[in-house]
Amino acid sequence: MQTLQAIYNDEAGFVISAELVLVLTIAVLAMIVGLSEVAVAVNTELNDVSNAIGALNQSFEFTGFHANSACS
């Protein structure tokens, strides 16, 4: 019982724990914002690619070559 009371009254690691919680909270919030911006950038890039594919002109035609009998 005396050991449990000593552990309960010990406050030596309180400041380090509070700083660690603060730093990890800021890091998690920054990571969420960063991943959100990455998602927006990927979505924008895929939208640009789809617009480029949709704007392709498929009406190009090629008639080919034909022989000229005067050259032989």
mmJSON file of the N, C-alpha and C atoms, coordinates in Angstrom:
{"data_MODEL":{"atom_site":{
"group_PDB":["ATOM","ATOM","ATOM","ATOM","ATOM","ATOM","ATOM","ATOM","ATOM","ATOM","ATOM","ATOM","ATOM","ATOM","ATOM","ATOM","ATOM","ATOM","ATOM","ATOM","ATOM","ATOM","ATOM","ATOM","ATOM","ATOM","ATOM","ATOM","ATOM","ATOM","ATOM","ATOM","ATOM","ATOM","ATOM","ATOM","ATOM","ATOM","ATOM","ATOM","ATOM","ATOM","ATOM","ATOM","ATOM","ATOM","ATOM","ATOM","ATOM","ATOM","ATOM","ATOM","ATOM","ATOM","ATOM","ATOM","ATOM","ATOM","ATOM","ATOM","ATOM","ATOM","ATOM","ATOM","ATOM","ATOM","ATOM","ATOM","ATOM","ATOM","ATOM","ATOM","ATOM","ATOM","ATOM","ATOM","ATOM","ATOM","ATOM","ATOM","ATOM","ATOM","ATOM","ATOM","ATOM","ATOM","ATOM","ATOM","ATOM","ATOM","ATOM","ATOM","ATOM","ATOM","ATOM","ATOM","ATOM","ATOM","ATOM","ATOM","ATOM","ATOM","ATOM","ATOM","ATOM","ATOM","ATOM","ATOM","ATOM","ATOM","ATOM","ATOM","ATOM","ATOM","ATOM","ATOM","ATOM","ATOM","ATOM","ATOM","ATOM","ATOM","ATOM","ATOM","ATOM","ATOM","ATOM","ATOM","ATOM","ATOM","ATOM","ATOM","ATOM","ATOM","ATOM","ATOM","ATOM","ATOM","ATOM","ATOM","ATOM","ATOM","ATOM","ATOM","ATOM","ATOM","ATOM","ATOM","ATOM","ATOM","ATOM","ATOM","ATOM","ATOM","ATOM","ATOM","ATOM","ATOM","ATOM","ATOM","ATOM","ATOM","ATOM","ATOM","ATOM","ATOM","ATOM","ATOM","ATOM","ATOM","ATOM","ATOM","ATOM","ATOM","ATOM","ATOM","ATOM","ATOM","ATOM","ATOM","ATOM","ATOM","ATOM","ATOM","ATOM","ATOM","ATOM","ATOM","ATOM","ATOM","ATOM","ATOM","ATOM","ATOM","ATOM","ATOM","ATOM","ATOM","ATOM","ATOM","ATOM","ATOM","ATOM","ATOM","ATOM","ATOM","ATOM","ATOM","ATOM","ATOM","ATOM","ATOM","ATOM","ATOM","ATOM","ATOM"],
"id":[1,2,3,4,5,6,7,8,9,10,11,12,13,14,15,16,17,18,19,20,21,22,23,24,25,26,27,28,29,30,31,32,33,34,35,36,37,38,39,40,41,42,43,44,45,46,47,48,49,50,51,52,53,54,55,56,57,58,59,60,61,62,63,64,65,66,67,68,69,70,71,72,73,74,75,76,77,78,79,80,81,82,83,84,85,86,87,88,89,90,91,92,93,94,95,96,97,98,99,100,101,102,103,104,105,106,107,108,109,110,111,112,113,114,115,116,117,118,119,120,121,122,123,124,125,126,127,128,129,130,131,132,133,134,135,136,137,138,139,140,141,142,143,144,145,146,147,148,149,150,151,152,153,154,155,156,157,158,159,160,161,162,163,164,165,166,167,168,169,170,171,172,173,174,175,176,177,178,179,180,181,182,183,184,185,186,187,188,189,190,191,192,193,194,195,196,197,198,199,200,201,202,203,204,205,206,207,208,209,210,211,212,213,214,215,216],
"type_symbol":["N","C","C","N","C","C","N","C","C","N","C","C","N","C","C","N","C","C","N","C","C","N","C","C","N","C","C","N","C","C","N","C","C","N","C","C","N","C","C","N","C","C","N","C","C","N","C","C","N","C","C","N","C","C","N","C","C","N","C","C","N","C","C","N","C","C","N","C","C","N","C","C","N","C","C","N","C","C","N","C","C","N","C","C","N","C","C","N","C","C","N","C","C","N","C","C","N","C","C","N","C","C","N","C","C","N","C","C","N","C","C","N","C","C","N","C","C","N","C","C","N","C","C","N","C","C","N","C","C","N","C","C","N","C","C","N","C","C","N","C","C","N","C","C","N","C","C","N","C","C","N","C","C","N","C","C","N","C","C","N","C","C","N","C","C","N","C","C","N","C","C","N","C","C","N","C","C","N","C","C","N","C","C","N","C","C","N","C","C","N","C","C","N","C","C","N","C","C","N","C","C","N","C","C","N","C","C","N","C","C","N","C","C","N","C","C"],
"label_atom_id":["N","CA","C","N","CA","C","N","CA","C","N","CA","C","N","CA","C","N","CA","C","N","CA","C","N","CA","C","N","CA","C","N","CA","C","N","CA","C","N","CA","C","N","CA","C","N","CA","C","N","CA","C","N","CA","C","N","CA","C","N","CA","C","N","CA","C","N","CA","C","N","CA","C","N","CA","C","N","CA","C","N","CA","C","N","CA","C","N","CA","C","N","CA","C","N","CA","C","N","CA","C","N","CA","C","N","CA","C","N","CA","C","N","CA","C","N","CA","C","N","CA","C","N","CA","C","N","CA","C","N","CA","C","N","CA","C","N","CA","C","N","CA","C","N","CA","C","N","CA","C","N","CA","C","N","CA","C","N","CA","C","N","CA","C","N","CA","C","N","CA","C","N","CA","C","N","CA","C","N","CA","C","N","CA","C","N","CA","C","N","CA","C","N","CA","C","N","CA","C","N","CA","C","N","CA","C","N","CA","C","N","CA","C","N","CA","C","N","CA","C","N","CA","C","N","CA","C","N","CA","C","N","CA","C","N","CA","C","N","CA","C","N","CA","C","N","CA","C","N","CA","C"],
"label_alt_id":[null,null,null,null,null,null,null,null,null,null,null,null,null,null,null,null,null,null,null,null,null,null,null,null,null,null,null,null,null,null,null,null,null,null,null,null,null,null,null,null,null,null,null,null,null,null,null,null,null,null,null,null,null,null,null,null,null,null,null,null,null,null,null,null,null,null,null,null,null,null,null,null,null,null,null,null,null,null,null,null,null,null,null,null,null,null,null,null,null,null,null,null,null,null,null,null,null,null,null,null,null,null,null,null,null,null,null,null,null,null,null,null,null,null,null,null,null,null,null,null,null,null,null,null,null,null,null,null,null,null,null,null,null,null,null,null,null,null,null,null,null,null,null,null,null,null,null,null,null,null,null,null,null,null,null,null,null,null,null,null,null,null,null,null,null,null,null,null,null,null,null,null,null,null,null,null,null,null,null,null,null,null,null,null,null,null,null,null,null,null,null,null,null,null,null,null,null,null,null,null,null,null,null,null,null,null,null,null,null,null,null,null,null,null,null,null],
"label_comp_id":["MET","MET","MET","GLN","GLN","GLN","THR","THR","THR","LEU","LEU","LEU","GLN","GLN","GLN","ALA","ALA","ALA","ILE","ILE","ILE","TYR","TYR","TYR","ASN","ASN","ASN","ASP","ASP","ASP","GLU","GLU","GLU","ALA","ALA","ALA","GLY","GLY","GLY","PHE","PHE","PHE","VAL","VAL","VAL","ILE","ILE","ILE","SER","SER","SER","ALA","ALA","ALA","GLU","GLU","GLU","LEU","LEU","LEU","VAL","VAL","VAL","LEU","LEU","LEU","VAL","VAL","VAL","LEU","LEU","LEU","THR","THR","THR","ILE","ILE","ILE","ALA","ALA","ALA","VAL","VAL","VAL","LEU","LEU","LEU","ALA","ALA","ALA","MET","MET","MET","ILE","ILE","ILE","VAL","VAL","VAL","GLY","GLY","GLY","LEU","LEU","LEU","SER","SER","SER","GLU","GLU","GLU","VAL","VAL","VAL","ALA","ALA","ALA","VAL","VAL","VAL","ALA","ALA","ALA","VAL","VAL","VAL","ASN","ASN","ASN","THR","THR","THR","GLU","GLU","GLU","LEU","LEU","LEU","ASN","ASN","ASN","ASP","ASP","ASP","VAL","VAL","VAL","SER","SER","SER","ASN","ASN","ASN","ALA","ALA","ALA","ILE","ILE","ILE","GLY","GLY","GLY","ALA","ALA","ALA","LEU","LEU","LEU","ASN","ASN","ASN","GLN","GLN","GLN","SER","SER","SER","PHE","PHE","PHE","GLU","GLU","GLU","PHE","PHE","PHE","THR","THR","THR","GLY","GLY","GLY","PHE","PHE","PHE","HIS","HIS","HIS","ALA","ALA","ALA","ASN","ASN","ASN","SER","SER","SER","ALA","ALA","ALA","CYS","CYS","CYS","SER","SER","SER"],
"label_asym_id":["A","A","A","A","A","A","A","A","A","A","A","A","A","A","A","A","A","A","A","A","A","A","A","A","A","A","A","A","A","A","A","A","A","A","A","A","A","A","A","A","A","A","A","A","A","A","A","A","A","A","A","A","A","A","A","A","A","A","A","A","A","A","A","A","A","A","A","A","A","A","A","A","A","A","A","A","A","A","A","A","A","A","A","A","A","A","A","A","A","A","A","A","A","A","A","A","A","A","A","A","A","A","A","A","A","A","A","A","A","A","A","A","A","A","A","A","A","A","A","A","A","A","A","A","A","A","A","A","A","A","A","A","A","A","A","A","A","A","A","A","A","A","A","A","A","A","A","A","A","A","A","A","A","A","A","A","A","A","A","A","A","A","A","A","A","A","A","A","A","A","A","A","A","A","A","A","A","A","A","A","A","A","A","A","A","A","A","A","A","A","A","A","A","A","A","A","A","A","A","A","A","A","A","A","A","A","A","A","A","A","A","A","A","A","A","A"],
"label_entity_id":["1","1","1","1","1","1","1","1","1","1","1","1","1","1","1","1","1","1","1","1","1","1","1","1","1","1","1","1","1","1","1","1","1","1","1","1","1","1","1","1","1","1","1","1","1","1","1","1","1","1","1","1","1","1","1","1","1","1","1","1","1","1","1","1","1","1","1","1","1","1","1","1","1","1","1","1","1","1","1","1","1","1","1","1","1","1","1","1","1","1","1","1","1","1","1","1","1","1","1","1","1","1","1","1","1","1","1","1","1","1","1","1","1","1","1","1","1","1","1","1","1","1","1","1","1","1","1","1","1","1","1","1","1","1","1","1","1","1","1","1","1","1","1","1","1","1","1","1","1","1","1","1","1","1","1","1","1","1","1","1","1","1","1","1","1","1","1","1","1","1","1","1","1","1","1","1","1","1","1","1","1","1","1","1","1","1","1","1","1","1","1","1","1","1","1","1","1","1","1","1","1","1","1","1","1","1","1","1","1","1","1","1","1","1","1","1"],
"label_seq_id":[1,1,1,2,2,2,3,3,3,4,4,4,5,5,5,6,6,6,7,7,7,8,8,8,9,9,9,10,10,10,11,11,11,12,12,12,13,13,13,14,14,14,15,15,15,16,16,16,17,17,17,18,18,18,19,19,19,20,20,20,21,21,21,22,22,22,23,23,23,24,24,24,25,25,25,26,26,26,27,27,27,28,28,28,29,29,29,30,30,30,31,31,31,32,32,32,33,33,33,34,34,34,35,35,35,36,36,36,37,37,37,38,38,38,39,39,39,40,40,40,41,41,41,42,42,42,43,43,43,44,44,44,45,45,45,46,46,46,47,47,47,48,48,48,49,49,49,50,50,50,51,51,51,52,52,52,53,53,53,54,54,54,55,55,55,56,56,56,57,57,57,58,58,58,59,59,59,60,60,60,61,61,61,62,62,62,63,63,63,64,64,64,65,65,65,66,66,66,67,67,67,68,68,68,69,69,69,70,70,70,71,71,71,72,72,72],
"pdbx_PDB_ins_code":[null,null,null,null,null,null,null,null,null,null,null,null,null,null,null,null,null,null,null,null,null,null,null,null,null,null,null,null,null,null,null,null,null,null,null,null,null,null,null,null,null,null,null,null,null,null,null,null,null,null,null,null,null,null,null,null,null,null,null,null,null,null,null,null,null,null,null,null,null,null,null,null,null,null,null,null,null,null,null,null,null,null,null,null,null,null,null,null,null,null,null,null,null,null,null,null,null,null,null,null,null,null,null,null,null,null,null,null,null,null,null,null,null,null,null,null,null,null,null,null,null,null,null,null,null,null,null,null,null,null,null,null,null,null,null,null,null,null,null,null,null,null,null,null,null,null,null,null,null,null,null,null,null,null,null,null,null,null,null,null,null,null,null,null,null,null,null,null,null,null,null,null,null,null,null,null,null,null,null,null,null,null,null,null,null,null,null,null,null,null,null,null,null,null,null,null,null,null,null,null,null,null,null,null,null,null,null,null,null,null,null,null,null,null,null,null],
"Cartn_x":[0.827,0.0,0.865,2.015,2.909,3.502,3.81,4.359,3.319,2.076,0.998,0.783,0.867,0.726,1.902,3.1,4.277,4.159,3.671,3.476,2.394,1.326,0.235,0.67,1.541,1.999,3.17,3.773,4.943,4.503,5.071,4.745,5.983,6.995,8.258,8.114,7.255,7.119,5.948,5.312,4.104,4.388,5.458,5.779,6.157,6.938,7.332,6.106,5.2,3.989,3.117,2.979,2.165,2.773,4.099,4.757,4.603,4.722,4.588,3.178,2.178,0.794,0.59,1.136,0.995,1.677,2.899,3.637,2.937,2.47,1.781,0.447,-0.247,-1.503,-1.246,-0.223,0.121,0.568,1.337,1.802,0.639,-0.311,-1.476,-2.326,-2.53,-3.304,-2.598,-1.279,-0.529,-0.59,-0.539,-0.609,-1.98,-3.031,-4.378,-4.51,-4.022,-4.094,-3.252,-2.061,-1.195,-1.803,-2.359,-2.982,-4.23,-4.934,-6.093,-5.658,-4.571,-4.067,-3.544,-2.937,-2.483,-3.68,-4.76,-5.96,-6.551,-6.564,-7.08,-6.186,-4.87,-3.946,-4.08,-4.214,-4.388,-5.697,-6.75,-8.047,-7.996,-7.337,-7.205,-6.404,-5.327,-4.49,-5.252,-6.001,-6.794,-7.899,-8.434,-9.437,-8.809,-7.588,-6.885,-6.595,-6.198,-5.923,-7.194,-8.306,-9.559,-10.019,-9.787,-10.134,-9.25,-7.974,-7.065,-7.457,-7.834,-8.253,-9.561,-10.45,-11.725,-11.559,-10.485,-10.28,-9.475,-9.133,-8.391,-9.234,-8.594,-9.278,-9.087,-10.177,-10.095,-10.512,-10.591,-11.052,-9.89,-8.669,-7.515,-7.59,-7.339,-7.309,-6.118,-5.668,-4.492,-4.818,-4.627,-5.032,-3.98,-2.741,-1.695,-1.011,-0.127,0.636,0.054,0.236,-0.119,1.032,1.194,2.343,2.096,3.167,3.113,3.735,2.971,3.462,4.517,4.645,5.612,7.031,7.207,8.53,9.202,8.517,9.153,9.723],
"Cartn_y":[-1.203,0.0,1.257,1.165,2.314,2.627,1.602,1.806,2.458,2.015,2.596,4.067,4.406,5.8,6.637,6.07,6.799,7.047,6.068,6.247,7.289,7.262,8.216,9.652,9.857,11.198,11.698,10.826,11.207,12.053,13.243,14.14,14.497,13.666,13.968,14.001,13.166,13.113,13.897,14.705,15.417,16.449,17.227,18.283,17.673,16.615,15.958,15.374,14.772,14.203,15.295,16.423,17.517,18.074,18.207,18.699,17.701,16.426,15.39,15.373,15.528,15.576,16.789,17.934,19.149,18.998,18.47,18.298,17.29,16.182,15.178,15.698,16.52,17.109,18.027,18.866,19.76,18.954,17.889,17.06,16.363,15.866,15.196,16.188,17.373,18.391,18.811,18.963,19.323,18.208,16.962,15.837,15.763,16.039,16.023,17.1,18.299,19.396,19.066,18.515,18.17,17.1,16.062,14.999,15.501,16.422,17.017,17.789,18.542,19.286,18.352,17.238,16.253,15.669,15.383,14.844,15.838,17.106,18.137,18.243,18.19,18.29,17.097,15.897,14.701,14.77,15.211,15.327,16.355,17.464,18.484,17.963,17.239,16.702,15.667,14.803,13.81,14.474,15.57,16.321,16.926,17.453,17.996,16.911,15.731,14.623,14.198,14.129,13.735,14.782,16.062,17.113,17.03,16.695,16.569,15.381,14.277,13.104,13.395,14.097,14.441,15.421,16.195,17.195,16.65,15.358,14.801,14.834,15.191,15.241,13.896,13.174,11.856,11.868,13.032,13.115,13.109,12.847,12.829,11.602,11.809,10.665,10.799,9.698,9.634,8.805,9.376,8.65,7.676,7.845,6.921,7.365,6.527,6.825,6.065,6.613,5.864,5.992,4.971,4.913,5.793,6.353,7.154,6.328,5.995,5.097,5.755,7.082,7.779,7.626,7.299,7.22,5.858,4.828,3.544,3.449],
"Cartn_z":[0.0,0.0,0.0,0.674,0.75,-0.633,-1.427,-2.774,-3.685,-3.587,-4.398,-4.048,-2.756,-2.329,-2.846,-2.858,-3.353,-4.855,-5.6,-7.056,-7.325,-6.523,-6.704,-6.425,-5.458,-5.079,-5.922,-6.735,-7.536,-8.724,-8.863,-9.966,-10.779,-10.77,-11.446,-12.958,-13.538,-14.991,-15.537,-14.701,-15.126,-16.219,-16.072,-17.036,-18.375,-18.362,-19.606,-20.306,-19.531,-20.126,-20.751,-20.07,-20.593,-21.874,-21.899,-23.115,-24.245,-23.936,-24.954,-25.542,-24.7,-25.186,-26.077,-25.704,-26.502,-27.857,-27.857,-29.108,-30.019,-29.463,-30.278,-30.818,-30.038,-30.521,-31.713,-31.609,-32.721,-33.938,-33.713,-34.83,-35.527,-34.782,-35.385,-36.163,-35.627,-36.352,-37.636,-37.582,-38.791,-39.813,-39.364,-40.289,-40.949,-40.206,-40.78,-41.847,-41.56,-42.529,-43.763,-43.558,-44.677,-45.56,-44.968,-45.762,-46.482,-45.879,-46.548,-47.795,-47.67,-48.835,-49.92,-49.533,-50.519,-51.254,-50.535,-51.169,-52.167,-51.814,-52.732,-53.972,-53.786,-54.914,-55.855,-55.296,-56.137,-56.898,-56.237,-56.897,-58.031,-57.812,-58.851,-60.033,-59.758,-60.837,-61.66,-61.0,-61.73,-62.55,-62.045,-62.808,-64.059,-63.929,-65.091,-66.128,-65.662,-66.582,-67.307,-66.595,-67.244,-68.253,-67.953,-68.914,-70.16,-69.979,-71.124,-72.0,-71.376,-72.15,-72.879,-72.238,-72.885,-74.025,-74.037,-75.087,-76.265,-76.254,-77.381,-78.646,-79.746,-81.039,-81.731,-81.93,-82.537,-84.004,-84.61,-85.994,-86.987,-86.555,-87.447,-88.343,-89.628,-90.543,-91.472,-91.952,-92.778,-94.005,-95.204,-96.42,-96.898,-96.521,-96.932,-98.217,-98.72,-99.931,-101.108,-102.299,-103.486,-104.486,-105.267,-106.192,-107.412,-107.91,-109.12,-110.24,-111.23,-112.287,-113.159,-113.159,-114.006,-113.475,-112.186,-111.591,-111.874,-112.31,-112.496,-113.827],
"occupancy":[1.0,1.0,1.0,1.0,1.0,1.0,1.0,1.0,1.0,1.0,1.0,1.0,1.0,1.0,1.0,1.0,1.0,1.0,1.0,1.0,1.0,1.0,1.0,1.0,1.0,1.0,1.0,1.0,1.0,1.0,1.0,1.0,1.0,1.0,1.0,1.0,1.0,1.0,1.0,1.0,1.0,1.0,1.0,1.0,1.0,1.0,1.0,1.0,1.0,1.0,1.0,1.0,1.0,1.0,1.0,1.0,1.0,1.0,1.0,1.0,1.0,1.0,1.0,1.0,1.0,1.0,1.0,1.0,1.0,1.0,1.0,1.0,1.0,1.0,1.0,1.0,1.0,1.0,1.0,1.0,1.0,1.0,1.0,1.0,1.0,1.0,1.0,1.0,1.0,1.0,1.0,1.0,1.0,1.0,1.0,1.0,1.0,1.0,1.0,1.0,1.0,1.0,1.0,1.0,1.0,1.0,1.0,1.0,1.0,1.0,1.0,1.0,1.0,1.0,1.0,1.0,1.0,1.0,1.0,1.0,1.0,1.0,1.0,1.0,1.0,1.0,1.0,1.0,1.0,1.0,1.0,1.0,1.0,1.0,1.0,1.0,1.0,1.0,1.0,1.0,1.0,1.0,1.0,1.0,1.0,1.0,1.0,1.0,1.0,1.0,1.0,1.0,1.0,1.0,1.0,1.0,1.0,1.0,1.0,1.0,1.0,1.0,1.0,1.0,1.0,1.0,1.0,1.0,1.0,1.0,1.0,1.0,1.0,1.0,1.0,1.0,1.0,1.0,1.0,1.0,1.0,1.0,1.0,1.0,1.0,1.0,1.0,1.0,1.0,1.0,1.0,1.0,1.0,1.0,1.0,1.0,1.0,1.0,1.0,1.0,1.0,1.0,1.0,1.0,1.0,1.0,1.0,1.0,1.0,1.0,1.0,1.0,1.0,1.0,1.0,1.0],
"B_iso_or_equiv":[0.0,0.0,0.0,0.0,0.0,0.0,0.0,0.0,0.0,0.0,0.0,0.0,0.0,0.0,0.0,0.0,0.0,0.0,0.0,0.0,0.0,0.0,0.0,0.0,0.0,0.0,0.0,0.0,0.0,0.0,0.0,0.0,0.0,0.0,0.0,0.0,0.0,0.0,0.0,0.0,0.0,0.0,0.0,0.0,0.0,0.0,0.0,0.0,0.0,0.0,0.0,0.0,0.0,0.0,0.0,0.0,0.0,0.0,0.0,0.0,0.0,0.0,0.0,0.0,0.0,0.0,0.0,0.0,0.0,0.0,0.0,0.0,0.0,0.0,0.0,0.0,0.0,0.0,0.0,0.0,0.0,0.0,0.0,0.0,0.0,0.0,0.0,0.0,0.0,0.0,0.0,0.0,0.0,0.0,0.0,0.0,0.0,0.0,0.0,0.0,0.0,0.0,0.0,0.0,0.0,0.0,0.0,0.0,0.0,0.0,0.0,0.0,0.0,0.0,0.0,0.0,0.0,0.0,0.0,0.0,0.0,0.0,0.0,0.0,0.0,0.0,0.0,0.0,0.0,0.0,0.0,0.0,0.0,0.0,0.0,0.0,0.0,0.0,0.0,0.0,0.0,0.0,0.0,0.0,0.0,0.0,0.0,0.0,0.0,0.0,0.0,0.0,0.0,0.0,0.0,0.0,0.0,0.0,0.0,0.0,0.0,0.0,0.0,0.0,0.0,0.0,0.0,0.0,0.0,0.0,0.0,0.0,0.0,0.0,0.0,0.0,0.0,0.0,0.0,0.0,0.0,0.0,0.0,0.0,0.0,0.0,0.0,0.0,0.0,0.0,0.0,0.0,0.0,0.0,0.0,0.0,0.0,0.0,0.0,0.0,0.0,0.0,0.0,0.0,0.0,0.0,0.0,0.0,0.0,0.0,0.0,0.0,0.0,0.0,0.0,0.0],
"pdbx_formal_charge":[null,null,null,null,null,null,null,null,null,null,null,null,null,null,null,null,null,null,null,null,null,null,null,null,null,null,null,null,null,null,null,null,null,null,null,null,null,null,null,null,null,null,null,null,null,null,null,null,null,null,null,null,null,null,null,null,null,null,null,null,null,null,null,null,null,null,null,null,null,null,null,null,null,null,null,null,null,null,null,null,null,null,null,null,null,null,null,null,null,null,null,null,null,null,null,null,null,null,null,null,null,null,null,null,null,null,null,null,null,null,null,null,null,null,null,null,null,null,null,null,null,null,null,null,null,null,null,null,null,null,null,null,null,null,null,null,null,null,null,null,null,null,null,null,null,null,null,null,null,null,null,null,null,null,null,null,null,null,null,null,null,null,null,null,null,null,null,null,null,null,null,null,null,null,null,null,null,null,null,null,null,null,null,null,null,null,null,null,null,null,null,null,null,null,null,null,null,null,null,null,null,null,null,null,null,null,null,null,null,null,null,null,null,null,null,null],
"auth_seq_id":[1,1,1,2,2,2,3,3,3,4,4,4,5,5,5,6,6,6,7,7,7,8,8,8,9,9,9,10,10,10,11,11,11,12,12,12,13,13,13,14,14,14,15,15,15,16,16,16,17,17,17,18,18,18,19,19,19,20,20,20,21,21,21,22,22,22,23,23,23,24,24,24,25,25,25,26,26,26,27,27,27,28,28,28,29,29,29,30,30,30,31,31,31,32,32,32,33,33,33,34,34,34,35,35,35,36,36,36,37,37,37,38,38,38,39,39,39,40,40,40,41,41,41,42,42,42,43,43,43,44,44,44,45,45,45,46,46,46,47,47,47,48,48,48,49,49,49,50,50,50,51,51,51,52,52,52,53,53,53,54,54,54,55,55,55,56,56,56,57,57,57,58,58,58,59,59,59,60,60,60,61,61,61,62,62,62,63,63,63,64,64,64,65,65,65,66,66,66,67,67,67,68,68,68,69,69,69,70,70,70,71,71,71,72,72,72],
"auth_comp_id":["MET","MET","MET","GLN","GLN","GLN","THR","THR","THR","LEU","LEU","LEU","GLN","GLN","GLN","ALA","ALA","ALA","ILE","ILE","ILE","TYR","TYR","TYR","ASN","ASN","ASN","ASP","ASP","ASP","GLU","GLU","GLU","ALA","ALA","ALA","GLY","GLY","GLY","PHE","PHE","PHE","VAL","VAL","VAL","ILE","ILE","ILE","SER","SER","SER","ALA","ALA","ALA","GLU","GLU","GLU","LEU","LEU","LEU","VAL","VAL","VAL","LEU","LEU","LEU","VAL","VAL","VAL","LEU","LEU","LEU","THR","THR","THR","ILE","ILE","ILE","ALA","ALA","ALA","VAL","VAL","VAL","LEU","LEU","LEU","ALA","ALA","ALA","MET","MET","MET","ILE","ILE","ILE","VAL","VAL","VAL","GLY","GLY","GLY","LEU","LEU","LEU","SER","SER","SER","GLU","GLU","GLU","VAL","VAL","VAL","ALA","ALA","ALA","VAL","VAL","VAL","ALA","ALA","ALA","VAL","VAL","VAL","ASN","ASN","ASN","THR","THR","THR","GLU","GLU","GLU","LEU","LEU","LEU","ASN","ASN","ASN","ASP","ASP","ASP","VAL","VAL","VAL","SER","SER","SER","ASN","ASN","ASN","ALA","ALA","ALA","ILE","ILE","ILE","GLY","GLY","GLY","ALA","ALA","ALA","LEU","LEU","LEU","ASN","ASN","ASN","GLN","GLN","GLN","SER","SER","SER","PHE","PHE","PHE","GLU","GLU","GLU","PHE","PHE","PHE","THR","THR","THR","GLY","GLY","GLY","PHE","PHE","PHE","HIS","HIS","HIS","ALA","ALA","ALA","ASN","ASN","ASN","SER","SER","SER","ALA","ALA","ALA","CYS","CYS","CYS","SER","SER","SER"],
"auth_asym_id":["A","A","A","A","A","A","A","A","A","A","A","A","A","A","A","A","A","A","A","A","A","A","A","A","A","A","A","A","A","A","A","A","A","A","A","A","A","A","A","A","A","A","A","A","A","A","A","A","A","A","A","A","A","A","A","A","A","A","A","A","A","A","A","A","A","A","A","A","A","A","A","A","A","A","A","A","A","A","A","A","A","A","A","A","A","A","A","A","A","A","A","A","A","A","A","A","A","A","A","A","A","A","A","A","A","A","A","A","A","A","A","A","A","A","A","A","A","A","A","A","A","A","A","A","A","A","A","A","A","A","A","A","A","A","A","A","A","A","A","A","A","A","A","A","A","A","A","A","A","A","A","A","A","A","A","A","A","A","A","A","A","A","A","A","A","A","A","A","A","A","A","A","A","A","A","A","A","A","A","A","A","A","A","A","A","A","A","A","A","A","A","A","A","A","A","A","A","A","A","A","A","A","A","A","A","A","A","A","A","A","A","A","A","A","A","A"],
"auth_atom_id":["N","CA","C","N","CA","C","N","CA","C","N","CA","C","N","CA","C","N","CA","C","N","CA","C","N","CA","C","N","CA","C","N","CA","C","N","CA","C","N","CA","C","N","CA","C","N","CA","C","N","CA","C","N","CA","C","N","CA","C","N","CA","C","N","CA","C","N","CA","C","N","CA","C","N","CA","C","N","CA","C","N","CA","C","N","CA","C","N","CA","C","N","CA","C","N","CA","C","N","CA","C","N","CA","C","N","CA","C","N","CA","C","N","CA","C","N","CA","C","N","CA","C","N","CA","C","N","CA","C","N","CA","C","N","CA","C","N","CA","C","N","CA","C","N","CA","C","N","CA","C","N","CA","C","N","CA","C","N","CA","C","N","CA","C","N","CA","C","N","CA","C","N","CA","C","N","CA","C","N","CA","C","N","CA","C","N","CA","C","N","CA","C","N","CA","C","N","CA","C","N","CA","C","N","CA","C","N","CA","C","N","CA","C","N","CA","C","N","CA","C","N","CA","C","N","CA","C","N","CA","C","N","CA","C","N","CA","C","N","CA","C","N","CA","C","N","CA","C","N","CA","C"],
"pdbx_PDB_model_num":[1,1,1,1,1,1,1,1,1,1,1,1,1,1,1,1,1,1,1,1,1,1,1,1,1,1,1,1,1,1,1,1,1,1,1,1,1,1,1,1,1,1,1,1,1,1,1,1,1,1,1,1,1,1,1,1,1,1,1,1,1,1,1,1,1,1,1,1,1,1,1,1,1,1,1,1,1,1,1,1,1,1,1,1,1,1,1,1,1,1,1,1,1,1,1,1,1,1,1,1,1,1,1,1,1,1,1,1,1,1,1,1,1,1,1,1,1,1,1,1,1,1,1,1,1,1,1,1,1,1,1,1,1,1,1,1,1,1,1,1,1,1,1,1,1,1,1,1,1,1,1,1,1,1,1,1,1,1,1,1,1,1,1,1,1,1,1,1,1,1,1,1,1,1,1,1,1,1,1,1,1,1,1,1,1,1,1,1,1,1,1,1,1,1,1,1,1,1,1,1,1,1,1,1,1,1,1,1,1,1,1,1,1,1,1,1]
}}}
